[in-house]
Amino acid sequence: MNLSKPVVLKSNKYGINLILDDSMDFESLLDCIRERFKDSEGFFKNAKMAISFEGRKLTQEEEFRIVETITDHTSINIICILDNDALKEELIRQKIERFEDEQAGKTGEFYKGTLRSGQVLDCETSIVILGDINPGAKVISKGNIVVLGALKGNAYAGANGNEQAFVAALDMDPIQIKIGDVMGRSADKVTGKRRLKKQKVVSEPQVAIVKDGNIYIEPITKGLLNNI
């Protein structure tokens, strides 16, 4: 197949399809791929995507070298190589969504200000709040929640079902905390099977984590942080 361009990029639902000239020698083709993606860096900057190939039969080693060339010279993150097989589409979708969920706890953003009653802050990543969360306010995050102030409202970490997430605050006195699918309420505000189990009531930085199906609130120590 002879193309007007040796490398053509076509976007699809989960990433990009790379249409390659089948007559060019592979090393020259790699150079063209590198330049093509460098020219498109502004469009694809920091993108997470799957990649597929068309127009040329590639060995597994050649596929890996193409991916390596793209990731070494751009900020693109190639999650997987997929075949042009419609039957695999659902598996690819699940893999990409799972990857994004896992990344949510490793990245984060900042919010400066106090959340007052009725306000809801919903985040795709971990969140650091420079302020208080008042009673009646709520923070929801797919990652972790860190409050550099007083947590007196509701906090929901690991909203993608991740029970390894945590909630930390300088002053921990929440109405309700949920981590993954585990919910806890302040023991002095409501009765129930799953309560927030505090090791001791002190005014010091504390963190809420899931252990044995319950949410525990404990003082922040170096040893505890290493185990989170």
TORSEKE-419754 format. One line per 10 residues: number of its first residue (from 1); for each residue x, y, z of C-alpha. Coordinates in nm, 4 decimals, m for minus. Layout:
TORSEKE-419754
NUM	X,Y,Z | ...
END
This chain:
TORSEKE-419754
1	0.0000,0.0000,0.0000 | 0.1458,0.3337,m0.1034 | 0.0304,0.6363,0.0960 | 0.0741,1.0035,0.0174 | 0.2157,1.0180,0.3697 | 0.4115,0.7290,0.5217 | 0.2401,0.7810,0.8600 | m0.1273,0.8741,0.9004 | m0.2951,0.9231,1.2388 | m0.6645,0.8456,1.2814
11	m0.8337,0.8906,1.6186 | m1.0848,0.6391,1.7481 | m1.2962,0.5970,2.0594 | m1.0079,0.4885,2.2861 | m0.6980,0.6270,2.1244 | m0.5329,0.6387,1.7868 | m0.4943,0.4172,1.4818 | m0.1567,0.4444,1.3118 | m0.1748,0.3767,0.9356 | 0.1721,0.2904,0.8090
21	0.3311,0.2650,0.4657 | 0.4270,m0.0957,0.3931 | 0.7067,m0.0225,0.1419 | 0.9366,0.1981,0.3511 | 1.2186,0.0348,0.5462 | 1.1405,0.0154,0.9161 | 1.4154,0.2454,1.0471 | 1.3082,0.5241,0.8109 | 0.9483,0.4640,0.9124 | 1.0440,0.5055,1.2799
31	1.1944,0.8453,1.1979 | 0.8706,0.9478,1.0261 | 0.6640,0.8290,1.3224 | 0.8810,1.0268,1.5636 | 0.8482,1.3458,1.3599 | 0.4755,1.2962,1.3039 | 0.4055,1.2662,1.6754 | 0.6416,1.5484,1.7685 | 0.4488,1.7714,1.5275 | 0.1237,1.6660,1.6999
41	0.2566,1.7023,2.0557 | 0.0414,2.0067,2.1294 | m0.2750,1.8159,2.0405 | m0.1903,1.4947,2.2254 | m0.0044,1.6488,2.5220 | m0.0181,1.4221,2.8327 | m0.2812,1.2024,2.6648 | m0.3414,0.8475,2.7844 | m0.4414,0.6264,2.4937 | m0.4443,0.2884,2.3281
51	m0.2765,0.2489,1.9901 | m0.3459,0.0217,1.6945 | m0.1646,m0.0340,1.3647 | m0.2893,m0.0700,1.0096 | m0.1438,m0.0963,0.6611 | 0.1688,m0.2890,0.7508 | 0.2397,m0.6230,0.9158 | 0.4535,m0.5644,1.2236 | 0.6406,m0.7996,1.4511 | 0.5890,m0.7662,1.8256
61	0.9369,m0.6153,1.8566 | 0.8549,m0.3561,1.5899 | 0.5321,m0.2636,1.7696 | 0.7228,m0.2156,2.0955 | 0.9862,m0.0016,1.9215 | 0.7150,0.2219,1.7773 | 0.5581,0.2669,2.1207 | 0.8994,0.3367,2.2719 | 0.9715,0.5984,2.0047 | 0.6410,0.7758,2.0743
71	0.6740,0.7746,2.4544 | 1.0434,0.8733,2.4503 | 0.9856,1.1828,2.2358 | 0.6423,1.3005,2.3536 | 0.4361,1.3229,2.6732 | 0.1879,1.0649,2.5399 | 0.1251,0.7630,2.7635 | 0.0497,0.4514,2.5554 | m0.1615,0.2298,2.7818 | m0.1852,m0.0682,2.5481
81	m0.1575,m0.1927,2.1912 | m0.4855,m0.3207,2.0532 | m0.5768,m0.5308,1.7552 | m0.8324,m0.4105,1.5038 | m1.0839,m0.6510,1.6478 | m1.4256,m0.5196,1.7490 | m1.4700,m0.8106,1.9914 | m1.1889,m0.6698,2.2087 | m1.3343,m0.3188,2.2311 | m1.5071,m0.3700,2.5654
91	m1.1947,m0.5173,2.7264 | m0.9914,m0.2196,2.6051 | m1.2457,0.0240,2.7480 | m1.2303,m0.1483,3.0856 | m0.8497,m0.1481,3.0860 | m0.8297,0.2252,3.0108 | m1.0926,0.3138,3.2716 | m0.9168,0.0971,3.5314 | m0.5855,0.2675,3.4544 | m0.7434,0.6117,3.4951
101	m0.9018,0.5066,3.8262 | m0.5657,0.3831,3.9548 | m0.4007,0.7099,3.8546 | m0.6599,0.9153,4.0392 | m0.4902,0.8505,4.3746 | m0.1449,0.9400,4.2389 | m0.2299,1.2848,4.1105 | m0.4018,1.5723,4.2810 | m0.5214,1.9285,4.2916 | m0.5591,2.2090,4.5457
111	m0.8644,2.3964,4.6666 | m0.8229,2.7099,4.8767 | m1.1126,2.8231,5.0901 | m1.3730,2.7015,5.3373 | m1.6569,2.4765,5.2201 | m1.9791,2.5865,5.3847 | m2.3049,2.4005,5.4449 | m2.4625,2.2881,5.1164 | m2.1426,2.3102,4.9117 | m2.0117,1.9975,4.7348
121	m1.6596,1.9615,4.5920 | m1.6336,1.6688,4.3474 | m1.2843,1.5710,4.2220 | m1.1520,1.3180,3.9709 | m0.8153,1.3057,4.1517 | m0.6840,1.3402,4.5050 | m0.7542,1.6783,4.6622 | m0.5738,1.8984,4.9159 | m0.8046,2.1545,5.0757 | m0.6474,2.4642,5.2278
131	m0.9350,2.5484,5.4595 | m1.2182,2.3939,5.6573 | m1.5067,2.1654,5.5620 | m1.8005,2.2853,5.7670 | m2.0981,2.0713,5.8783 | m2.3306,2.0199,5.5818 | m2.0506,2.0477,5.3248 | m1.9198,1.7483,5.1311 | m1.5996,1.6519,4.9470 | m1.5969,1.3616,4.7012
141	m1.2723,1.2343,4.5476 | m1.1680,0.9310,4.3446 | m0.8340,0.9590,4.5230 | m0.7344,1.0778,4.8689 | m0.8614,1.3779,5.0646 | m0.6257,1.5938,5.2729 | m0.7734,1.8818,5.4721 | m0.5296,2.1431,5.6000 | m0.7921,2.2674,5.8393 | m1.0968,2.1253,6.0181
151	m1.3034,1.8427,5.8720 | m1.6483,1.8774,6.0281 | m1.8640,1.7842,5.7294 | m1.8712,1.4796,5.4992 | m1.5774,1.3280,5.3105 | m1.5940,1.0510,5.0490 | m1.2525,0.9250,4.9313 | m1.1841,0.6435,4.6857 | m1.5135,0.7155,4.5095 | m1.4111,0.4720,4.2352
161	m1.4362,0.1892,4.4912 | m1.0762,0.2137,4.6130 | m1.0635,0.1180,4.9812 | m0.6881,0.1923,4.9879 | m0.7645,0.5653,4.9773 | m0.7502,0.7772,5.2919 | m0.8833,1.0976,5.4468 | m0.6481,1.3155,5.6537 | m0.7146,1.6387,5.8434 | m0.5448,1.8688,6.0905
171	m0.8662,1.8731,6.2949 | m1.0687,1.5556,6.2399 | m1.4294,1.5802,6.3556 | m1.6413,1.4632,6.0611 | m2.0114,1.3919,6.0494 | m1.9506,1.1132,5.7977 | m1.6591,0.9564,5.6150 | m1.6819,0.7067,5.3309 | m1.3831,0.5298,5.1780 | m1.4535,0.3048,4.8819
181	m1.7723,0.1231,4.9785 | m1.7130,0.1480,5.3538 | m1.9038,0.4150,5.5415 | m1.8524,0.5448,5.8931 | m2.0276,0.8049,6.1045 | m1.9130,0.9921,6.4102 | m1.9940,0.7727,6.7079 | m2.1261,1.0624,6.9140 | m2.3639,1.1752,6.6391 | m2.5282,0.8525,6.5246
191	m2.5495,0.4872,6.6165 | m2.4883,0.2066,6.3701 | m2.2825,m0.1008,6.2928 | m2.0033,0.0818,6.1133 | m1.8692,0.3734,6.3098 | m1.5574,0.5798,6.2865 | m1.3292,0.4123,6.5376 | m1.0917,0.6656,6.6913 | m0.7920,0.5448,6.8831 | m0.8123,0.8543,7.1057
201	m0.9746,1.1953,7.1022 | m0.7001,1.4528,7.0582 | m0.6513,1.7758,6.8689 | m0.3779,1.6630,6.6306 | m0.3485,1.5641,6.2652 | m0.5299,1.2372,6.2044 | m0.5998,1.0054,5.9132 | m0.8975,0.7821,5.8359 | m0.8263,0.4458,5.6739 | m1.0120,0.1202,5.6150
211	m0.9118,m0.1811,5.8247 | m1.1080,m0.5040,5.8643 | m1.4164,m0.3586,5.6996 | m1.4318,m0.0542,5.9282 | m1.3040,0.3008,5.9085 | m1.0498,0.3867,6.1756 | m0.9225,0.7331,6.2603 | m0.5701,0.7372,6.3965 | m0.3006,0.9968,6.4722 | m0.0667,1.0543,6.1785
221	0.2734,0.8976,6.2364 | 0.5638,0.8266,6.0080 | 0.5083,0.4532,6.0445 | 0.1403,0.4829,5.9568 | 0.2109,0.6942,5.6493 | 0.4629,0.4368,5.5248 | 0.1938,0.1690,5.5430 | m0.0745,0.3644,5.3564
END
